[in-house]
Amino acid sequence: MVGVGDRGSKSVLARVSVVNERSETVYDSFCKPTERVTDFRTFVSGVRPVHLRDAPSLEVVRGEVAMLLARRRVIGHSVSNDFNALQLKHPEHLVRDTAKYPPYLRVTGRPHSLKELALKHLGWAIQGGQHSSVDDARATMGLYLLHMKAWEAAISKGTALPQRMATAEDNAVTKPASGSGGGGGGGS
């Protein structure tokens, strides 16, 4: 995401990445915002003016992504943010959101960041500086694949999703969570 408007206060889509179940990149495109970018947020987004100069429009990117995702299961982390940025809807029964999956939630019920989940469950250090939407998409897919059988079995049986398992950190004294637990699954 990059910032538009007064001091870059409004976030808009700048890049979309999609990986398959083998973590192979099947789509990766920058997207030219419809408004003038006032903050590229390069230190986090990795997006520079050159990336957007000849990038396709949101309309083109949205159409390509919609065709790619049609009738497919979509895995993301706080994926509603990605769909909102793309101005795209997807059938809820085909969405798997690692930010809402009970075994990945904090004891308070709030989501962990994708960065935290990737490190804890996959041993992957991501988002150490400039974010890569491809790395984020791969991490999200990796998290889904760890629990895919139980997740899909629960959905197909119409039963409750597996609940969060207690961990050693639950017994530690914790401070109230500050900030957002979200993280883009596949958009920058």
Backbone as CSV, one residue per row, in Angstrom:
resi,resn,N_x,N_y,N_z,CA_x,CA_y,CA_z,C_x,C_y,C_z
1,MET,0.835,-1.167,0.000,0.000,0.000,0.000,0.887,1.240,0.000
2,VAL,0.403,2.257,-0.666,1.050,3.562,-0.660,0.026,4.568,-0.159
3,GLY,0.487,5.765,0.178,-0.403,6.780,0.709,-0.777,7.826,-0.320
4,VAL,-2.033,8.227,-0.302,-2.520,9.317,-1.147,-3.221,10.317,-0.229
5,GLY,-3.517,11.471,-0.788,-4.214,12.484,-0.009,-3.260,13.275,0.864
6,ASP,-3.852,14.022,1.782,-3.095,14.887,2.675,-2.079,14.080,3.479
7,ARG,-0.807,14.339,3.248,0.302,13.665,3.928,0.264,12.150,3.809
8,GLY,-0.346,11.628,2.752,-0.369,10.181,2.518,-1.209,9.413,3.508
9,SER,-2.230,10.055,4.055,-3.015,9.452,5.127,-3.975,8.349,4.673
10,LYS,-4.297,8.299,3.382,-5.206,7.267,2.868,-4.379,6.202,2.140
11,SER,-4.593,4.941,2.505,-3.857,3.837,1.888,-4.568,3.339,0.638
12,VAL,-3.791,3.121,-0.416,-4.338,2.545,-1.648,-3.388,1.468,-2.164
13,LEU,-3.942,0.596,-2.957,-3.214,-0.543,-3.502,-2.095,-0.108,-4.443
14,ALA,-0.951,-0.766,-4.312,0.163,-0.491,-5.218,0.737,-1.767,-5.823
15,ARG,0.479,-2.923,-5.201,1.033,-4.189,-5.717,0.148,-5.342,-5.261
16,VAL,-0.015,-6.312,-6.138,-0.779,-7.521,-5.838,0.063,-8.730,-6.212
17,SER,0.117,-9.682,-5.294,0.853,-10.917,-5.556,-0.012,-12.107,-5.160
18,VAL,0.009,-13.136,-5.993,-0.743,-14.360,-5.739,0.203,-15.533,-5.938
19,VAL,0.170,-16.473,-4.990,0.960,-17.699,-5.121,0.012,-18.890,-5.118
20,ASN,0.501,-20.016,-5.636,-0.298,-21.236,-5.598,0.105,-22.066,-4.377
21,GLU,-0.457,-23.257,-4.265,-0.197,-24.101,-3.091,1.247,-24.578,-2.998
22,ARG,2.016,-24.431,-4.058,3.448,-24.771,-4.030,4.306,-23.522,-3.807
23,SER,3.647,-22.422,-3.457,4.284,-21.118,-3.214,4.950,-20.543,-4.458
24,GLU,4.511,-20.987,-5.617,5.002,-20.426,-6.878,4.179,-19.177,-7.193
25,THR,4.848,-18.143,-7.613,4.152,-16.903,-7.956,3.382,-17.100,-9.250
26,VAL,2.067,-16.897,-9.189,1.235,-17.021,-10.385,0.759,-15.653,-10.876
27,TYR,0.898,-14.633,-10.010,0.543,-13.279,-10.416,1.300,-12.316,-9.524
28,ASP,1.911,-11.325,-10.125,2.606,-10.286,-9.366,2.627,-9.035,-10.227
29,SER,1.906,-8.027,-9.789,1.809,-6.807,-10.583,1.720,-5.584,-9.680
30,PHE,2.411,-4.543,-10.089,2.185,-3.248,-9.469,0.887,-2.717,-10.041
31,CYS,0.317,-1.741,-9.385,-0.979,-1.199,-9.770,-0.933,0.310,-9.614
32,LYS,-1.218,1.021,-10.692,-1.160,2.482,-10.642,-2.373,3.036,-9.890
33,PRO,-2.141,3.735,-8.781,-3.258,4.333,-8.040,-3.990,5.377,-8.888
34,THR,-5.267,5.563,-8.605,-6.069,6.533,-9.352,-5.836,7.952,-8.845
35,GLU,-5.248,8.083,-7.652,-4.932,9.396,-7.097,-3.420,9.570,-7.045
36,ARG,-2.973,10.816,-6.963,-1.537,11.104,-6.882,-0.984,10.569,-5.559
37,VAL,0.101,9.814,-5.657,0.745,9.254,-4.465,1.512,10.363,-3.753
38,THR,1.217,10.537,-2.473,1.895,11.568,-1.679,2.877,10.950,-0.681
39,ASP,2.809,9.632,-0.497,3.757,8.930,0.368,3.916,7.502,-0.142
40,PHE,5.062,7.214,-0.719,5.298,5.872,-1.250,5.545,4.845,-0.148
41,ARG,5.871,5.299,1.045,6.128,4.399,2.176,7.172,3.340,1.811
42,THR,8.138,3.739,1.004,9.130,2.811,0.465,9.843,2.020,1.546
43,PHE,10.105,2.650,2.690,10.814,1.962,3.770,10.060,0.720,4.244
44,VAL,8.744,0.691,4.041,7.940,-0.479,4.406,7.405,-1.185,3.164
45,SER,6.867,-0.418,2.221,6.197,-1.013,1.060,7.167,-1.540,0.014
46,GLY,8.350,-0.944,-0.052,9.294,-1.309,-1.117,8.921,-0.695,-2.458
47,VAL,7.819,0.035,-2.503,7.329,0.624,-3.756,8.019,1.957,-3.998
48,ARG,8.488,2.107,-5.242,9.146,3.347,-5.659,8.397,3.921,-6.864
49,PRO,8.577,5.206,-7.129,7.875,5.821,-8.268,8.056,5.049,-9.578
50,VAL,9.235,4.534,-9.824,9.492,3.801,-11.069,8.588,2.577,-11.208
51,HIS,8.212,1.963,-10.099,7.355,0.771,-10.151,5.943,1.092,-10.640
52,LEU,5.499,2.309,-10.394,4.123,2.665,-10.742,4.005,3.431,-12.053
53,ARG,5.140,3.879,-12.568,5.132,4.728,-13.767,4.352,4.096,-14.916
54,ASP,4.640,2.852,-15.249,3.964,2.173,-16.364,3.088,1.023,-15.884
55,ALA,2.713,1.040,-14.610,1.895,-0.036,-14.044,0.486,0.004,-14.610
56,PRO,-0.157,-1.155,-14.697,-1.549,-1.178,-15.151,-2.469,-0.514,-14.128
57,SER,-3.629,-0.118,-14.586,-4.610,0.541,-13.721,-5.231,-0.464,-12.746
58,LEU,-5.875,0.065,-11.722,-6.600,-0.776,-10.779,-7.643,-1.608,-11.507
59,GLU,-8.313,-1.011,-12.453,-9.353,-1.716,-13.206,-8.780,-2.946,-13.913
60,VAL,-7.628,-2.793,-14.546,-6.987,-3.916,-15.248,-6.549,-4.981,-14.254
61,VAL,-5.863,-4.554,-13.186,-5.378,-5.501,-12.184,-6.558,-6.232,-11.536
62,ARG,-7.602,-5.510,-11.176,-8.784,-6.124,-10.564,-9.374,-7.184,-11.489
63,GLY,-9.493,-6.878,-12.764,-10.036,-7.843,-13.723,-9.174,-9.084,-13.834
64,GLU,-7.861,-8.904,-13.891,-6.951,-10.055,-13.989,-7.012,-10.917,-12.736
65,VAL,-7.029,-10.275,-11.579,-7.086,-11.018,-10.316,-8.429,-11.727,-10.179
66,ALA,-9.519,-11.064,-10.540,-10.842,-11.680,-10.450,-10.918,-12.934,-11.309
67,MET,-10.373,-12.874,-12.513,-10.369,-14.052,-13.386,-9.524,-15.173,-12.784
68,LEU,-8.391,-14.818,-12.220,-7.487,-15.803,-11.635,-8.119,-16.498,-10.421
69,LEU,-8.848,-15.735,-9.610,-9.406,-16.274,-8.373,-10.789,-16.901,-8.527
70,ALA,-11.429,-16.699,-9.662,-12.795,-17.181,-9.860,-12.915,-18.665,-9.512
71,ARG,-13.909,-18.963,-8.669,-14.231,-20.332,-8.257,-13.073,-21.042,-7.538
72,ARG,-12.127,-20.262,-7.017,-10.988,-20.856,-6.307,-11.007,-20.441,-4.844
73,ARG,-10.392,-21.276,-4.040,-10.199,-20.959,-2.631,-9.119,-19.880,-2.535
74,VAL,-9.379,-18.862,-1.733,-8.428,-17.765,-1.548,-7.962,-17.779,-0.100
75,ILE,-6.657,-17.808,0.081,-6.054,-17.789,1.397,-5.392,-16.440,1.574
76,GLY,-5.630,-15.814,2.715,-5.014,-14.525,2.976,-4.924,-14.274,4.463
77,HIS,-4.253,-13.203,4.823,-4.166,-12.779,6.220,-4.827,-11.408,6.301
78,SER,-5.910,-11.324,7.048,-6.760,-10.126,7.041,-7.149,-9.827,5.596
79,VAL,-7.585,-10.884,4.930,-7.827,-10.840,3.492,-8.911,-9.852,3.090
80,SER,-9.785,-9.485,4.006,-10.807,-8.492,3.660,-10.151,-7.165,3.283
81,ASN,-9.004,-6.849,3.893,-8.280,-5.627,3.522,-7.821,-5.686,2.066
82,ASP,-7.368,-6.865,1.646,-6.917,-7.033,0.263,-8.080,-6.907,-0.710
83,PHE,-9.195,-7.559,-0.372,-10.377,-7.459,-1.237,-10.884,-6.018,-1.299
84,ASN,-10.872,-5.319,-0.167,-11.303,-3.915,-0.164,-10.392,-3.059,-1.038
85,ALA,-9.088,-3.274,-0.938,-8.144,-2.492,-1.742,-8.341,-2.758,-3.235
86,LEU,-8.675,-3.993,-3.566,-8.927,-4.362,-4.965,-10.346,-4.004,-5.412
87,GLN,-11.186,-3.619,-4.456,-12.603,-3.377,-4.730,-13.211,-4.621,-5.385
88,LEU,-12.969,-5.745,-4.721,-13.343,-7.052,-5.250,-14.087,-7.830,-4.172
89,LYS,-15.057,-8.613,-4.578,-15.772,-9.500,-3.657,-15.446,-10.937,-4.047
90,HIS,-15.474,-11.819,-3.057,-15.220,-13.237,-3.302,-16.162,-14.022,-2.399
91,PRO,-16.698,-15.141,-2.873,-17.624,-15.910,-2.036,-16.986,-16.302,-0.700
92,GLU,-17.679,-16.009,0.381,-17.146,-16.260,1.727,-16.761,-17.722,1.935
93,HIS,-17.519,-18.650,1.345,-17.211,-20.071,1.555,-15.894,-20.487,0.893
94,LEU,-15.323,-19.615,0.075,-14.046,-19.900,-0.580,-12.892,-19.091,0.012
95,VAL,-13.114,-18.421,1.124,-12.084,-17.590,1.748,-11.575,-18.267,3.020
96,ARG,-10.251,-18.345,3.143,-9.599,-18.862,4.353,-8.687,-17.747,4.861
97,ASP,-8.999,-17.212,6.028,-8.272,-16.073,6.569,-7.464,-16.498,7.791
98,THR,-6.144,-16.478,7.669,-5.287,-16.893,8.784,-5.374,-15.935,9.962
99,ALA,-5.861,-14.723,9.756,-6.041,-13.774,10.860,-7.293,-14.095,11.675
100,LYS,-8.146,-14.972,11.163,-9.374,-15.336,11.868,-9.397,-16.805,12.288
101,TYR,-8.390,-17.552,11.905,-8.364,-18.985,12.198,-8.050,-19.198,13.681
102,PRO,-8.971,-19.802,14.450,-8.807,-19.879,15.907,-7.441,-20.357,16.419
103,PRO,-6.833,-21.392,15.860,-5.524,-21.792,16.397,-4.428,-20.733,16.241
104,TYR,-4.639,-19.755,15.390,-3.643,-18.706,15.185,-3.956,-17.416,15.960
105,LEU,-5.016,-17.410,16.734,-5.400,-16.201,17.462,-4.689,-16.117,18.817
106,ARG,-4.576,-14.903,19.313,-4.057,-14.687,20.668,-5.090,-15.213,21.663
107,VAL,-4.675,-15.387,22.899,-5.584,-15.841,23.943,-6.746,-14.858,24.103
108,THR,-6.524,-13.594,23.766,-7.574,-12.573,23.838,-8.561,-12.664,22.674
109,GLY,-8.237,-13.489,21.676,-9.084,-13.605,20.494,-8.672,-12.673,19.373
110,ARG,-7.699,-11.814,19.642,-7.212,-10.886,18.608,-6.184,-11.598,17.731
111,PRO,-6.056,-11.172,16.482,-5.093,-11.829,15.591,-3.653,-11.427,15.871
112,HIS,-2.766,-12.353,15.572,-1.332,-12.051,15.545,-1.037,-11.425,14.189
113,SER,0.051,-10.694,14.102,0.471,-10.176,12.794,0.991,-11.339,11.954
114,LEU,0.983,-11.169,10.655,1.533,-12.187,9.764,3.004,-12.416,10.085
115,LYS,3.710,-11.352,10.392,5.127,-11.444,10.746,5.328,-12.370,11.945
116,GLU,4.510,-12.205,12.984,4.606,-13.044,14.181,4.275,-14.501,13.872
117,LEU,3.208,-14.725,13.124,2.800,-16.089,12.797,3.842,-16.805,11.945
118,ALA,4.398,-16.095,10.971,5.401,-16.706,10.097,6.624,-17.141,10.898
119,LEU,7.052,-16.312,11.822,8.217,-16.655,12.630,7.903,-17.812,13.575
120,LYS,6.784,-17.739,14.255,6.431,-18.743,15.259,6.125,-20.110,14.660
121,HIS,5.368,-20.147,13.570,4.885,-21.419,13.031,5.692,-21.953,11.851
122,LEU,6.345,-21.056,11.132,7.104,-21.488,9.958,8.605,-21.316,10.137
123,GLY,8.993,-20.508,11.120,10.414,-20.206,11.315,10.938,-19.233,10.267
124,TRP,10.033,-18.477,9.653,10.406,-17.542,8.597,10.411,-16.119,9.148
125,ALA,11.488,-15.409,8.921,11.563,-13.995,9.283,11.157,-13.180,8.057
126,ILE,9.993,-12.549,8.134,9.509,-11.714,7.029,9.275,-10.304,7.546
127,GLN,9.112,-9.381,6.654,8.764,-7.989,6.964,9.783,-7.336,7.898
128,GLY,11.059,-7.654,7.695,12.104,-7.058,8.514,12.401,-5.624,8.134
129,GLY,11.981,-5.212,7.013,12.173,-3.850,6.519,11.114,-3.625,5.463
130,GLN,11.569,-3.522,4.218,10.617,-3.382,3.121,9.869,-4.698,2.945
131,HIS,8.545,-4.617,2.924,7.719,-5.811,2.785,7.710,-6.281,1.340
132,SER,7.638,-7.577,1.171,7.458,-8.168,-0.143,6.092,-8.835,-0.149
133,SER,5.215,-8.411,-1.038,3.894,-9.026,-1.092,3.981,-10.487,-1.511
134,VAL,5.027,-10.860,-2.253,5.227,-12.270,-2.612,5.586,-13.065,-1.357
135,ASP,6.507,-12.560,-0.537,6.866,-13.245,0.712,5.658,-13.353,1.636
136,ASP,4.859,-12.288,1.720,3.663,-12.314,2.557,2.686,-13.377,2.065
137,ALA,2.485,-13.462,0.758,1.577,-14.462,0.196,2.101,-15.875,0.454
138,ARG,3.399,-16.073,0.314,3.980,-17.395,0.585,3.829,-17.778,2.051
139,ALA,4.049,-16.838,2.950,3.906,-17.119,4.382,2.456,-17.475,4.707
140,THR,1.520,-16.734,4.154,0.113,-17.012,4.404,-0.267,-18.392,3.899
141,MET,0.223,-18.746,2.711,-0.046,-20.083,2.165,0.583,-21.152,3.060
142,GLY,1.791,-20.912,3.521,2.451,-21.872,4.412,1.656,-22.093,5.685
143,LEU,1.118,-21.018,6.258,0.305,-21.135,7.467,-0.970,-21.930,7.199
144,TYR,-1.591,-21.681,6.065,-2.798,-22.426,5.704,-2.482,-23.910,5.548
145,LEU,-1.406,-24.218,4.855,-1.073,-25.620,4.588,-0.782,-26.399,5.871
146,LEU,-0.273,-25.724,6.906,-0.015,-26.406,8.188,-1.294,-26.984,8.790
147,HIS,-2.419,-26.320,8.563,-3.684,-26.731,9.167,-4.753,-27.078,8.131
148,MET,-4.370,-27.199,6.883,-5.347,-27.370,5.809,-6.298,-28.545,6.052
149,LYS,-5.777,-29.692,6.414,-6.654,-30.874,6.566,-7.715,-30.642,7.634
150,ALA,-7.300,-30.173,8.807,-8.262,-29.938,9.887,-9.221,-28.807,9.529
151,TRP,-8.698,-27.762,8.906,-9.511,-26.613,8.530,-10.602,-27.026,7.544
152,GLU,-10.187,-27.707,6.484,-11.138,-28.111,5.444,-12.104,-29.177,5.942
153,ALA,-11.621,-30.092,6.795,-12.506,-31.124,7.342,-13.612,-30.481,8.169
154,ALA,-13.258,-29.508,8.987,-14.252,-28.825,9.806,-15.274,-28.101,8.933
155,ILE,-14.807,-27.468,7.885,-15.717,-26.741,6.998,-16.631,-27.710,6.256
156,SER,-16.071,-28.798,5.741,-16.886,-29.736,4.960,-17.917,-30.456,5.833
157,LYS,-17.599,-30.657,7.112,-18.541,-31.303,8.033,-19.511,-30.298,8.649
158,GLY,-19.234,-29.018,8.445,-20.080,-27.994,9.031,-19.893,-27.879,10.538
159,THR,-18.745,-28.338,11.025,-18.474,-28.253,12.457,-17.643,-27.013,12.747
160,ALA,-17.478,-26.755,14.007,-16.680,-25.594,14.414,-15.231,-25.798,14.012
161,LEU,-14.574,-24.690,13.694,-13.149,-24.762,13.389,-12.380,-25.163,14.635
162,PRO,-11.231,-25.819,14.464,-10.415,-26.169,15.630,-10.136,-24.915,16.448
163,GLN,-10.151,-25.079,17.745,-9.916,-23.929,18.615,-8.434,-23.738,18.864
164,ARG,-8.139,-22.570,19.360,-6.776,-22.195,19.676,-6.252,-23.103,20.773
165,MET,-5.030,-23.572,20.628,-4.413,-24.413,21.642,-3.644,-23.531,22.612
166,ALA,-3.715,-23.845,23.889,-2.970,-23.092,24.895,-1.475,-23.288,24.671
167,THR,-0.719,-22.236,24.890,0.731,-22.296,24.743,1.383,-21.766,26.003
168,ALA,2.686,-21.927,26.102,3.423,-21.428,27.264,3.237,-19.929,27.437
169,GLU,3.107,-19.203,26.335,2.951,-17.745,26.438,1.645,-17.364,27.128
170,ASP,0.647,-18.266,27.107,-0.614,-17.978,27.777,-0.441,-17.911,29.292
171,ASN,0.545,-18.618,29.815,0.781,-18.639,31.250,1.658,-17.480,31.701
172,ALA,2.264,-16.796,30.757,3.126,-15.659,31.085,2.266,-14.430,31.341
173,VAL,2.812,-13.518,32.105,2.120,-12.251,32.323,2.185,-11.472,31.018
174,THR,1.049,-11.035,30.544,1.019,-10.324,29.268,0.473,-8.928,29.467
175,LYS,0.911,-8.043,28.590,0.401,-6.678,28.564,-0.708,-6.631,27.525
176,PRO,-1.630,-5.704,27.667,-2.666,-5.566,26.649,-2.022,-5.324,25.285
177,ALA,-2.619,-5.906,24.268,-2.107,-5.739,22.911,-2.250,-4.286,22.502
178,SER,-1.233,-3.793,21.835,-1.315,-2.433,21.303,-1.114,-2.501,19.816
179,GLY,-1.816,-1.710,19.096,-1.684,-1.681,17.643,-2.540,-2.755,16.998
180,SER,-2.402,-2.850,15.707,-3.206,-3.753,14.904,-2.533,-5.095,14.784
181,GLY,-3.308,-6.148,14.743,-2.760,-7.482,14.554,-2.810,-7.893,13.096
182,GLY,-3.211,-7.007,12.232,-3.373,-7.354,10.841,-2.074,-7.382,10.083
183,GLY,-2.165,-7.622,8.824,-1.023,-7.663,7.946,-1.516,-8.087,6.587
184,GLY,-1.083,-7.463,5.565,-1.552,-7.778,4.238,-1.121,-9.133,3.791
185,GLY,-2.050,-9.985,3.364,-1.703,-11.288,2.849,-1.033,-11.226,1.535
186,GLY,-1.477,-10.347,0.709,-0.842,-10.335,-0.588,-0.814,-8.989,-1.243
187,GLY,-1.050,-7.941,-0.566,-1.011,-6.622,-1.213,-0.013,-5.712,-0.521
188,SER,0.551,-4.793,-1.252,1.450,-3.796,-0.669,0.924,-2.424,-0.973
